[in-house]
Amino acid sequence: MICKLMMGACALALTAGLSGVAAAETLFVQAGRLLADPATGKVEAARTLVIDKGKIVRIVDGYVSEPGGKVVDLKDSFVLPGLIDSHVHLTGEQNPNSRLEEVTQSSADQAMVGAGFARKTLMAGFTTVADLGADNAAVFALRAAVKRGDVIGPRIIASGSAVSIHGGHGDINGFSEEVMHALRPASVCSGADDCRRAVREQVWRGADIIKITATGGVLSNTAAGLAQQFSGAELEAIVDAAHRMGRKVTAHAHGVDGINAFLKAGGDSIEHGTYLDNESIALFKKNGAYLVPTLMAGDYVYRVASGPNNFLTPAQTTKALDAGPKMLAMARRAHEGGVKIAFGTDSGVSAHGDNAGEFALLVKAGLSPLEAIQTATVNAAAHFDLSAEIGSLAPGKAADLIAVKGDPLTDVTVLQSVTSVIKGGAVVK
């Protein structure tokens, strides 16, 4: 569960759940170059990470090992913490048949599809993800299967169904009325009291974090624009209800009115943020809120909508052509304004396993390679109140680490070719 820092019992439960499936034997990971704490940017040469029971025990100078332990030879590699993607949708992926799959796949089907995408994501170097919007039964089952070790994948922080307004982004749109009634999630609401109910039900069903759709969205099949959809009173009720139950709230938000209204209501983070302005930047900084820019999603939908094989509906196409090209400049303004940024791709819009493509776009938006890496490590860990467990490599923390052959501080695109992955002390690649 994603909890307020003062809620010790809840934080302890989350820490226990992060153990995953650890290797039974002691590992000696011999790293040629090591970026243990991206917050500092300090790269050390010739270090050995000693790992036992899924945790880092110590980091020592030179290359060492002990009888009975297993050596992982990464002397020719650059080692850094496992990456964190703060916004994915593991149980599906955009394609020409996406609308058909909405009505032909069961929750069980989606969970099995998600297992395949979870594996791809882990093999790409992402050892922790936040799944922000999926069928409750499918994603909560997938989360549990990964935790048990039945499915190979990253640790999953899951929101389940997004809390949305009737008829808005997150509701079912564009099918016959009978189909829409059958598929409408229980997290759809209208009015402050009903939205409190929706939040409480999502917590009851197993949500680690509450995801809401504060504005219209590109891929909802309705010509309802990208502006604010929840009322101010509804947003305040959602945030209050979530915080009272120890959950953070993140908002899908494109339009500036929805961004600012959500931040004024005390929201914790914004996904996308396409039309943010100077007031938004001030509110981010006042709240200590995070921006998750999802630049790959904007790039992807624009390329599809403007290409010769566009499979988006007319309503989706109009919004994709409008919002997609604006997201890079948005991230640049936010970064220059001092907004805290956490890495997130919205993968499932773009292809799973390609998540590291976001790094190059962040650099294009003005971040240095180190700053881009920080968004997917120390920043994302802090965003989820998990800095004590993940985001950097130190004694007592989860043994989540990756290796690449080049230097990502010089060329961030080498993170698209991860050669080794260790999650919770288990060598998975």
N, C-alpha and C positions, 0 to 999 in steps of 0.2 A: 504494500500500500504506500502511496505517496503521502507523506504526512507533514504536518508542521513540525519544525525542529523541536519544539518543546514537548511534543507528545512522545515520550520516551518508549512506552510500550509498543506503540505502532512502529517507531523507527527500528526497534529491536527485532520485530517480526519481519520487517523488510530485509534487514541485514542477514537474518537466518535464511531467508528465501533466496538470497543471492549466491548461495554456495554452489548450486547447480550440481553437475556431475564432475567430481574431481578425480584426478589420477591417484592411484593407490600408492605409487612409489615416489620417492623424493626426486625432483627434477633439478638439474643443474643447467641452466640456460646460459650459454656462453655467448655474449653479445660483443660484436666488434665495435659497434657504436651504440650508445644508449641514451635516449631522451627519456629519463625516468619521470621527470616532472615538467610537463610542457609550460607550466606557469613561469618557470625560470628561463626556459630556453637553453639550459645548459646541457651540452652533449658531452658524455664521458666515453673514453675509449677503454676497451678490454675490461669488461665487467662480467661477473657471473651473478645471476639471480638464482637464489636457492628457494625452491618452492616445495611446500609440503602441505598435504590435505587441502589443496585448493587455494592456499594463501602464500604470499611472499614471506619468507622467514627472514632473509637478509639479502643485501646486495654487497658483494665484496669485490675488491680490486683483483684484476688478473683472471685467469681461467682456472677454475678449481673444480674438483669432483670428489666423490667419496665412494668407497666400495658399496655396492648394492643400490646405488642411485643410477638414474638414467641421465645421460648427457644429451642435450640438444645443442648441436653445434651451429651457431649463428655468427661465427667469427667474421664471416664475409658480409654481414648484413647490418642494417640500421634497425634497431629495436625501439619500439615505443608502445605506450599503453593501447589496449584494445579500443577501437573507435566506438562512439555512441551516436546513433541516429535518432534524433528526438521526434521524428515524424515519419512513420511508415504506415502502410496498409498491407499487411502480409497475406491476407486471405483472397487477394485478387490482383489483377493487373490489367490496365487499359488495353483494349484490342478491338478490332472491328465487331466482335461478338459480345462485348461487355454487357450491352443492354439485354441480350438474350440470356446471358448467364445469370442475371439478376433473378430471372423467373424459372430457371431450370436447375440451378444448383441448390442443394439442401445445405443446412448448417454443417452436416458431416462432410459433404463435398468440399465446402469452403475450408474447413479445418485441414483436410488432406492436401488441398491446393496450397494452403498456408505452410504446411510442413515442408513442401518442396522449396517455396520461396524463403523460408526461414534458413534452410541449409545454404542456399545461394548467398544470403545476406551474411551469414557467419563466415563463409569461405572468402567473402570480399573484405573481411577484417573488422566487421561490426559485431562486437561481442555483447552489446546491449542496445535495445531499440525501444522506442515508445510507439505502440500501435494505437493510432488516434482515429478510430472510427471503423468498426467492423461489427458483424453479427455477434451478439453477446456469446451465444453458445459456442460458436466456432472459435473465436479468438481466446476465450477463457479456457477452453479445452486445449488449444494449442499451447497457451502459456503453461498450463499444468504439465503437459506432455514433455515440454522442454525441461522444466524444472525436475521432473522425474528422471530424465535421461532417455526417455523413449523416442524422442525426436531430437535430431541434431540441429541446433539453432541458437541464436543469441538469447540472452535473458530478455524477457518481454515485460515491459510496463504497459498495461492495457487499459484503455478507456471503455472498450465495448462500444455500444451505439452512442452516437453523438446526441446531445440534448439540442433539439431543434424546434422551430416553430411549425405549426400546421401549415403545409403548403410551401414551406421555404426550403432552403438548402439543408439537406439531411433527411427531409421527408422523401417519400416516394413520389416521383413526378413522371408524367409522360406516358403512363399506361392506362388501360381501361380502369374505370372506377372500382370495379370488383377486385382487380389485381392490386390496385393501390391500397385498398382497405386491408387486403390479406397480408401485404408486405409491410405495412406501416409499423415502425418500431414503437414500443411503449414509451420511449424517451422523447417523443414528440409532445409538445405542450403549448398551451396558450394561457396567459395570465400568470401573475406572480405566484399564486398559491399552487397552480398546476405545475409550474416549473420547479418549485421546491419539491413537489412530489416526484417529478422526473429525476431530479438529482438524487433524491433519497433512494429511489428504486434502483438507479444505476449502482450506487454504493452497495445496496443489498444484493444485487446480482453479481457483484465482484469487481467493480471498477477500481483500479488503482488511482486513477486521475479522471477528472471530469473534462470532457471535450465538448465544447458548444460551437454552434455555427452562428456567430454574431451578425454576419452579413450574408448576402447572396454568394453563391459559388459558381465557378466556371463550369463545372461538370454536372450541375443539376440541370435536368432537361426542362427548364422553364425560363421564360423571358422575364425574369423578375429583377434583373440587374444585380449589381454587386454592392449595394448600399446596406445600411443597417436594417436588420429585420426584427430582432428582439427590441422591446421597449426598455427604457431605462429602469423601470420598476422590475421588469422580469430579470434583467441582468443583475440587479442588486440582490434579488431573491436567490438567484442561482449561486452567486459567489458566497453569499451568507450561508446558504444551506450546505454547500460543499465544504467551506472552511469549518463549520461547526462539526462536520463529520470527518475532519482530518484529511481532506482531499484538496489538492490544488486544482485550479481551473485554468484551462487554456482555451483560447478562442480562435477558431478559423475566422479571419477578418480581412477583407480587402478594402472596403470603403472606409474613408477616414472618419465618417460619423460613427460607424460601428466600432472602429479601433478605439477612438477616444472615449466613447460611452462605456465600453467594457473596462478600460483602464481606470476611468473615474469610479466605476463600481467596485474597484479593488481587485480586478483580475490579475492573474499571475504571469501570463505570457500570451503572446500573439503569434499565431501561425500565418504566414504569408506577409501581411502588412503592406500590401501593394500601394495604397494611396496615402500612407502616413504623411503627416506634415510636422511643422515645428512644434505645434502644441502636443502632438503625439510623442515626439522625442522628449519633451519636457515631462510628460506624464510617465513615460517609461522610466526615466531617471528618478523621478519622485517616488515611484512605486518599487523600484528595484526590479522591474519586470524584464523578462527576456523576450527578444524577437527571434523567431525561427523562420528565416527568409524563404526556404524551399525554392531556391532559384532554378533547380532542375525542372520542377513542375511547370514553372512559367515558360521556360525555354522549350519544354516538350510540347505543351499544348499549343504554343504559337507555331511551332514547326509543323505539327499535324494539321492545324487549321489553315495554314497558308500553303500547304503542300498539295501535290496532285492526287494523293490518295487519302484525302480527309475523310475520316469515318465519324467525325463528331456531328451531332444534330445541328440544325440551324441556330437554335438558341445557344448551344454550347460554343459554336464557332464564333458568333458575335462577341461573346465574353472573352474567349481565348485570344482573339485578335486585339482586343482592347487591353486586357490586363497583362498578358504574357510579356510584351516588350518593355513594360514599365518596371519590372521587378528588380532588374540589375541596378538601375539608378536609385531605387528605393533603398536597397541594401547599402549603397554607397553613402547616401544621406544619413542613414541610421548610424553607420560606422563612424562617419565624420562627426556626428553629433554625440558620440559617446554612449550609445545604446548597447547594452549587453546582448551579445548574439550567441545563440546555441545552434549547433549544426542540425539541420533536418532537411530531408529531401522530398517528402511526400511520395516516396517510392511506392509503386502500385499505380500511380499516374505514369511516371517513367518506369523503366524496367528494374525489377529487383536484381541485386548483384552489381548494378552500375552505380551504387550510392556514392562512391568516392569521386564521381564526376563533379559533385557539388564543390569540391575544394577549388578546382580551377575557376569556377564561376565566382566564388568568394574572393579569390585573388583578383579576378577581373573587376570586381566591385571595389577594390582598393585595400583589401586586407593583405598583410604580408603572409607568406607561407606559414610562419610560426603562428600568427594570429588565427589563420584558418584552421590549423591543427588544434589550437586551444579551444575553438568552438566545439570540436568533436571529442574533446577529452575533459579538461578541467572545467570549462564553461558548462557543458552539458551535464556533467556530474553535479555541479552546484545547482543548476536549474532544477534537478530532481531531488535535491537534498541528499545526494549520495556520495559526497566528496570523501567521506570516511571509508568508502568501499571501492570506488572505481574512479577512473579519470587520470590517475597517475600511478606510478609503481613505487611502493614503499613497503617496509615490513608491516604485516598485519592486514594489508589490502588484498583484494581478490587478485589472483594470478591471471589476469587478462592482458595479453600482450600480442603484438603482431610484429612482423619483420618484413622489410623491403630491401631490395638490392641497392637502390640509389639513395640519394640524400633528399628527403622531402622538404628540408629547409631551403634547398636550392631550387628544386623542381618538384612542386607539390603533386604533379601528375603521377609520380612514381607510386603514390598511394592507390592508384587504380590497378596495380599489379602486386598485390600482397602475396608473399611467398610462403609465410608461415603464420599460423594462428594457434594461440593457446588460450583456452577459455576455462577459467576455474581450475587451472592446473592440469587440464587435459589437453594433450596435443591433438588438435582436430585437423590441422593441415601442415 
